[in-house]
Amino acid sequence: MVKNLRLGLGFTILAGLLMISLLLFANDRTFTAKAASSALSANWYNAAPYVMPLANNPPSLTSVMSATGAKAFTLAFVVANGGCTPAWETDSGLVNVTNDTQIGPIISAIRAAGGDVVVSFGGYGGTKLGETCGTPQATASAEQAVISKYNLKALDFDLEEPEYENATAINNELGAAQILQQNNAGLYESVTIPGTPSGTGWFGQQLLNNAKSLGYTPSTYSIMPFDNGFNGASSQISAVQNFNTLLMNTFGWSSSTAYAHNGISSMNGRTDSAEYFYQSDFQTVLTFAENNHLARFTYWSVNRDRQCNPPDNNGTLSGTCSSVVQGNWDFTKIIVQFAGATPPPTTPTATPSTPTPTPGGGGNCAGVATWSPTIAYVGGNKVIYNGSLWQAKWWTQNDVPGGAAGVWTLLGSCS
């Protein structure tokens, strides 16, 4: 009697467990399908700005999406935490990916809002997986665990110091990237390396040669033209053009094919080396990138896409603000345009100083100040220039209305 009752209970429990298993399986399949459908078109991964989601006072990324129209972010960085263990960099140290409970919800929120993420391996400083995993296969295994945990469709390999100068580590990273590319259909991969005025340096050329010997081609190769003696947009554009020549010479590509694999990852505001890149510089590079069908245009970082207090941060570098005059997310809004999207209108965050009314200005020009090259304007500000009324699209200074930068919209004549 007791035995039969226990058997009956056992069958009931087994049936219940089977039903739970089927439900969990169905839910898992549903989650996987949702993750798969979250993949974006390549233009969004190519315009995904970097953000440290667990360090440097990270903003709400869904709020940034709403304010800018952005759909993708590059989450930085996954490094090595002893041996071949992938871990996230945080303000308080490293958190192993296997133990992480914070990144998953962030990614889910972004996907629920219609976006997706790129996960970046590497970055400046620290120990990288390519240095410690020993082989391309072992490196790929560690990185595959990250792909699997977050159902990733896009990766970035940010190959910097000290890994950048380690030929074995770079071979491990490139070999791993090739394995992951083969094992994950449609996986987007960008390779990001330091830039120089000549495009990239000796170690960058060594990396390109290594990739050629492996027969590996990522979605994009991007240089970081900052912290190396750069000054404004023209210096960055020159570096990208020189890098394009390196790609042509290394892989035997035509100029257009090289540009289709060529990218730029900039830095907003003040750089580590006290270079400055303003919104107008980003806009100029954007125009070049679009005209030459550049593959990728992104920047470091969304954490810094805010104004400091004081705005120049007393001439110092910050990981949480730009050290230049700006509205929140000004730089992200420019990057969004590279993805082919129109960012939401900018609410003016400042008023130009000394607004001198223009005598005789009629109609909607009454009381509007004459444009000045010394005043910083933000999106929505209006000025009079050469007898016409103009309105700023975003932050600008010393960009002539009607000029090549395309910052100003002509609203009409004042006469």
Secondary structure, 3 states (H helix, E strand, C coil): CHHHHHHHHHHHHHHHHHHHHHHHHHHHHHHHHHHHHCCCCHHHHHCCCEECCCCCCCCCHHHHHHHHCCCEEEEEEEEECCCCCEEEEECCEEEEHHHCCCHHHHHHHHHHCCCEEEEEEEECCCCCHHHHCCCHHHHHHHHHHHHHHHCCCEEEEEECCCHHHCHHHHHHHHHHHHHHHHHCCCCEEEEEEECECCECCHHHHHHHHHHHHHCCCCCEEEEECCCCCCCHHHHHHHHHHHHHHHHHHHHCCCHHHHHCCEEEEEECEECCCCCEECHHHHHHHHHHHHHCCCCEEEEECHHHCCCCCCCCHHHCCCCCCCCCCCCCCHHHHHHHHHCCCCCCCCCCCCCCCCCCECCCCCHHHCCCEECCCCCCECCCCEEEECCEEEEECCCECCCCCCCCCCCEEEEEECC
